[in-house]
Amino acid sequence: MKDTVQDVSSDRIWMRKEIDSPCVKICVVHPVEGLCVGCLRTLDEIARWSSMSDGERAEITAALPARAPRLRARRGGRASRLKD
């Protein structure tokens, strides 16, 4: 059987110098905050991501950590029910 050399030049198409999406494949939108609980982006940001400039992507990426506390507030959940 003859060895074949894979043409790596075709891979360059997929190796762009873009800011990667923050998607972690946990795509659930919080009903009150309107943020994806996985990546913390809004639906509009998710929809427009592929057409955004690197500057817009960088701004959103920088803002994501500050959004996390908006989803951490809980009404109690199981731990609250077990207190009784």
PyMOL CGO cylinders between C-alpha atoms (Angstrom):
from pymol import cmd
from pymol.cgo import CYLINDER

trace = [
    CYLINDER, 0.00, 0.00, 0.00, 1.33, 3.37, -0.98, 0.3, 1, 1, 1, 1, 1, 1,
    CYLINDER, 1.33, 3.37, -0.98, 1.74, 6.09, 1.66, 0.3, 1, 1, 1, 1, 1, 1,
    CYLINDER, 1.74, 6.09, 1.66, -0.11, 9.29, 0.89, 0.3, 1, 1, 1, 1, 1, 1,
    CYLINDER, -0.11, 9.29, 0.89, 0.91, 12.76, 1.91, 0.3, 1, 1, 1, 1, 1, 1,
    CYLINDER, 0.91, 12.76, 1.91, -1.94, 14.85, 3.19, 0.3, 1, 1, 1, 1, 1, 1,
    CYLINDER, -1.94, 14.85, 3.19, -2.19, 18.27, 1.60, 0.3, 1, 1, 1, 1, 1, 1,
    CYLINDER, -2.19, 18.27, 1.60, -2.05, 20.64, 4.58, 0.3, 1, 1, 1, 1, 1, 1,
    CYLINDER, -2.05, 20.64, 4.58, -2.48, 23.73, 2.41, 0.3, 1, 1, 1, 1, 1, 1,
    CYLINDER, -2.48, 23.73, 2.41, -6.24, 23.15, 2.42, 0.3, 1, 1, 1, 1, 1, 1,
    CYLINDER, -6.24, 23.15, 2.42, -6.22, 23.45, 6.23, 0.3, 1, 1, 1, 1, 1, 1,
    CYLINDER, -6.22, 23.45, 6.23, -5.16, 27.08, 5.96, 0.3, 1, 1, 1, 1, 1, 1,
    CYLINDER, -5.16, 27.08, 5.96, -8.71, 27.98, 5.02, 0.3, 1, 1, 1, 1, 1, 1,
    CYLINDER, -8.71, 27.98, 5.02, -9.85, 26.92, 8.49, 0.3, 1, 1, 1, 1, 1, 1,
    CYLINDER, -9.85, 26.92, 8.49, -6.92, 28.52, 10.36, 0.3, 1, 1, 1, 1, 1, 1,
    CYLINDER, -6.92, 28.52, 10.36, -8.04, 32.12, 10.40, 0.3, 1, 1, 1, 1, 1, 1,
    CYLINDER, -8.04, 32.12, 10.40, -6.61, 34.80, 12.64, 0.3, 1, 1, 1, 1, 1, 1,
    CYLINDER, -6.61, 34.80, 12.64, -9.89, 35.64, 14.33, 0.3, 1, 1, 1, 1, 1, 1,
    CYLINDER, -9.89, 35.64, 14.33, -10.95, 35.88, 17.93, 0.3, 1, 1, 1, 1, 1, 1,
    CYLINDER, -10.95, 35.88, 17.93, -12.47, 32.51, 18.77, 0.3, 1, 1, 1, 1, 1, 1,
    CYLINDER, -12.47, 32.51, 18.77, -16.07, 32.21, 19.80, 0.3, 1, 1, 1, 1, 1, 1,
    CYLINDER, -16.07, 32.21, 19.80, -16.52, 31.87, 23.57, 0.3, 1, 1, 1, 1, 1, 1,
    CYLINDER, -16.52, 31.87, 23.57, -19.13, 29.15, 22.97, 0.3, 1, 1, 1, 1, 1, 1,
    CYLINDER, -19.13, 29.15, 22.97, -18.75, 26.15, 25.29, 0.3, 1, 1, 1, 1, 1, 1,
    CYLINDER, -18.75, 26.15, 25.29, -21.68, 24.23, 23.76, 0.3, 1, 1, 1, 1, 1, 1,
    CYLINDER, -21.68, 24.23, 23.76, -23.99, 24.78, 26.73, 0.3, 1, 1, 1, 1, 1, 1,
    CYLINDER, -23.99, 24.78, 26.73, -26.60, 26.72, 24.81, 0.3, 1, 1, 1, 1, 1, 1,
    CYLINDER, -26.60, 26.72, 24.81, -29.37, 27.67, 27.22, 0.3, 1, 1, 1, 1, 1, 1,
    CYLINDER, -29.37, 27.67, 27.22, -30.64, 31.22, 27.43, 0.3, 1, 1, 1, 1, 1, 1,
    CYLINDER, -30.64, 31.22, 27.43, -31.52, 32.48, 30.91, 0.3, 1, 1, 1, 1, 1, 1,
    CYLINDER, -31.52, 32.48, 30.91, -35.18, 33.56, 30.76, 0.3, 1, 1, 1, 1, 1, 1,
    CYLINDER, -35.18, 33.56, 30.76, -34.72, 36.73, 32.83, 0.3, 1, 1, 1, 1, 1, 1,
    CYLINDER, -34.72, 36.73, 32.83, -31.20, 37.91, 32.00, 0.3, 1, 1, 1, 1, 1, 1,
    CYLINDER, -31.20, 37.91, 32.00, -31.32, 37.01, 28.31, 0.3, 1, 1, 1, 1, 1, 1,
    CYLINDER, -31.32, 37.01, 28.31, -27.78, 35.60, 28.42, 0.3, 1, 1, 1, 1, 1, 1,
    CYLINDER, -27.78, 35.60, 28.42, -26.56, 32.21, 27.32, 0.3, 1, 1, 1, 1, 1, 1,
    CYLINDER, -26.56, 32.21, 27.32, -25.62, 30.37, 30.52, 0.3, 1, 1, 1, 1, 1, 1,
    CYLINDER, -25.62, 30.37, 30.52, -22.66, 28.77, 28.72, 0.3, 1, 1, 1, 1, 1, 1,
    CYLINDER, -22.66, 28.77, 28.72, -20.89, 31.69, 27.06, 0.3, 1, 1, 1, 1, 1, 1,
    CYLINDER, -20.89, 31.69, 27.06, -22.68, 34.68, 28.67, 0.3, 1, 1, 1, 1, 1, 1,
    CYLINDER, -22.68, 34.68, 28.67, -23.46, 36.33, 25.33, 0.3, 1, 1, 1, 1, 1, 1,
    CYLINDER, -23.46, 36.33, 25.33, -26.83, 37.74, 24.34, 0.3, 1, 1, 1, 1, 1, 1,
    CYLINDER, -26.83, 37.74, 24.34, -28.80, 36.16, 21.51, 0.3, 1, 1, 1, 1, 1, 1,
    CYLINDER, -28.80, 36.16, 21.51, -27.98, 39.19, 19.34, 0.3, 1, 1, 1, 1, 1, 1,
    CYLINDER, -27.98, 39.19, 19.34, -24.24, 38.80, 20.02, 0.3, 1, 1, 1, 1, 1, 1,
    CYLINDER, -24.24, 38.80, 20.02, -24.40, 35.10, 19.21, 0.3, 1, 1, 1, 1, 1, 1,
    CYLINDER, -24.40, 35.10, 19.21, -26.29, 35.73, 15.97, 0.3, 1, 1, 1, 1, 1, 1,
    CYLINDER, -26.29, 35.73, 15.97, -23.95, 38.51, 14.82, 0.3, 1, 1, 1, 1, 1, 1,
    CYLINDER, -23.95, 38.51, 14.82, -20.64, 36.92, 15.95, 0.3, 1, 1, 1, 1, 1, 1,
    CYLINDER, -20.64, 36.92, 15.95, -19.59, 35.67, 12.53, 0.3, 1, 1, 1, 1, 1, 1,
    CYLINDER, -19.59, 35.67, 12.53, -20.05, 39.10, 10.94, 0.3, 1, 1, 1, 1, 1, 1,
    CYLINDER, -20.05, 39.10, 10.94, -18.44, 41.14, 13.74, 0.3, 1, 1, 1, 1, 1, 1,
    CYLINDER, -18.44, 41.14, 13.74, -15.08, 42.83, 13.46, 0.3, 1, 1, 1, 1, 1, 1,
    CYLINDER, -15.08, 42.83, 13.46, -12.21, 41.70, 15.67, 0.3, 1, 1, 1, 1, 1, 1,
    CYLINDER, -12.21, 41.70, 15.67, -12.67, 44.89, 17.69, 0.3, 1, 1, 1, 1, 1, 1,
    CYLINDER, -12.67, 44.89, 17.69, -16.32, 44.13, 18.41, 0.3, 1, 1, 1, 1, 1, 1,
    CYLINDER, -16.32, 44.13, 18.41, -15.47, 40.55, 19.34, 0.3, 1, 1, 1, 1, 1, 1,
    CYLINDER, -15.47, 40.55, 19.34, -12.70, 41.74, 21.67, 0.3, 1, 1, 1, 1, 1, 1,
    CYLINDER, -12.70, 41.74, 21.67, -15.07, 44.18, 23.42, 0.3, 1, 1, 1, 1, 1, 1,
    CYLINDER, -15.07, 44.18, 23.42, -17.66, 41.47, 24.00, 0.3, 1, 1, 1, 1, 1, 1,
    CYLINDER, -17.66, 41.47, 24.00, -15.07, 38.93, 25.12, 0.3, 1, 1, 1, 1, 1, 1,
    CYLINDER, -15.07, 38.93, 25.12, -13.70, 41.44, 27.64, 0.3, 1, 1, 1, 1, 1, 1,
    CYLINDER, -13.70, 41.44, 27.64, -17.20, 42.14, 29.00, 0.3, 1, 1, 1, 1, 1, 1,
    CYLINDER, -17.20, 42.14, 29.00, -18.16, 38.49, 29.55, 0.3, 1, 1, 1, 1, 1, 1,
    CYLINDER, -18.16, 38.49, 29.55, -16.55, 37.93, 33.00, 0.3, 1, 1, 1, 1, 1, 1,
    CYLINDER, -16.55, 37.93, 33.00, -18.51, 40.87, 34.45, 0.3, 1, 1, 1, 1, 1, 1,
    CYLINDER, -18.51, 40.87, 34.45, -21.77, 39.24, 33.31, 0.3, 1, 1, 1, 1, 1, 1,
    CYLINDER, -21.77, 39.24, 33.31, -21.26, 36.01, 35.25, 0.3, 1, 1, 1, 1, 1, 1,
    CYLINDER, -21.26, 36.01, 35.25, -22.60, 37.33, 38.59, 0.3, 1, 1, 1, 1, 1, 1,
    CYLINDER, -22.60, 37.33, 38.59, -25.92, 38.10, 36.89, 0.3, 1, 1, 1, 1, 1, 1,
    CYLINDER, -25.92, 38.10, 36.89, -26.51, 34.36, 36.57, 0.3, 1, 1, 1, 1, 1, 1,
    CYLINDER, -26.51, 34.36, 36.57, -25.21, 33.31, 39.99, 0.3, 1, 1, 1, 1, 1, 1,
    CYLINDER, -25.21, 33.31, 39.99, -28.01, 34.88, 42.01, 0.3, 1, 1, 1, 1, 1, 1,
    CYLINDER, -28.01, 34.88, 42.01, -30.40, 32.12, 42.99, 0.3, 1, 1, 1, 1, 1, 1,
    CYLINDER, -30.40, 32.12, 42.99, -33.73, 31.99, 44.75, 0.3, 1, 1, 1, 1, 1, 1,
    CYLINDER, -33.73, 31.99, 44.75, -32.57, 29.22, 47.02, 0.3, 1, 1, 1, 1, 1, 1,
    CYLINDER, -32.57, 29.22, 47.02, -32.94, 25.99, 45.14, 0.3, 1, 1, 1, 1, 1, 1,
    CYLINDER, -32.94, 25.99, 45.14, -32.43, 22.65, 46.86, 0.3, 1, 1, 1, 1, 1, 1,
    CYLINDER, -32.43, 22.65, 46.86, -30.17, 24.02, 49.62, 0.3, 1, 1, 1, 1, 1, 1,
    CYLINDER, -30.17, 24.02, 49.62, -32.84, 26.50, 50.66, 0.3, 1, 1, 1, 1, 1, 1,
    CYLINDER, -32.84, 26.50, 50.66, -35.52, 23.79, 50.85, 0.3, 1, 1, 1, 1, 1, 1,
    CYLINDER, -35.52, 23.79, 50.85, -33.32, 21.57, 53.03, 0.3, 1, 1, 1, 1, 1, 1,
    CYLINDER, -33.32, 21.57, 53.03, -32.90, 24.25, 55.72, 0.3, 1, 1, 1, 1, 1, 1,
    CYLINDER, -32.90, 24.25, 55.72, -36.38, 23.53, 57.12, 0.3, 1, 1, 1, 1, 1, 1,
]
cmd.load_cgo(trace, "trace")
